[in-house]
């Protein structure tokens, strides 16, 4: 099982460009991430495939 990212690492979503933080790995290539929404001022969590993420600069 490959793991490209570590817990707490900042990553960028390739689809919409949001910067997210890695919470944990759920399966072999599915990652649980969280991000802050500026409009609603809330923290959201979501699951994303590891292939759709890249390291944030």
N, C-alpha and C positions, 0 to 999 in steps of 0.2 A: 504494500500500500504506500503510495507516494504522498508526501505532504509537502506542498510548496510553501505554505504559510504557517506561522506559529501563532499561538494564542496571544491576543493583544496587538498584533501587527496591523498596520494600516494598509488597506488594499483599495484599488480603484476598480469599479465595475466597468467592464468594457462596453456595455450596452448603453447606459445613460450617464456614465462619468461620475457617479457619486463616490465619494470617499467613505469607506466603511471600516469598521474594526472587527477583526476575527474573534468570535467568542469560543467556538469549539468545532470539531469535526463530528458530524453525525454518522456518515458512512464513508466509504472509501474516497469518494470525490465530491461529497456534499458538505458545505461549510455553513455554519450558522453565523450570521453577521449582524451588526447593529449600526445604525446611523442616526444622526440628529436631523430632524426636519425643521428648517428655519421658519416656515410658514406657520405650522401648528405648534412649534416649540415643544415637540415630543421626541422621545427616543423610540425608534422602531426596530424590530428584529425581523429577520427574514432568513430563509435558506436559499443558497445560491450554489450552482455547480462551480467547482473549482476552475473549470476551463473558462468561465466567463469573467474571471478576476485577474488582475495584474497588480504588481507591487506599485504602491503610490510613491511619488517622488517626494 
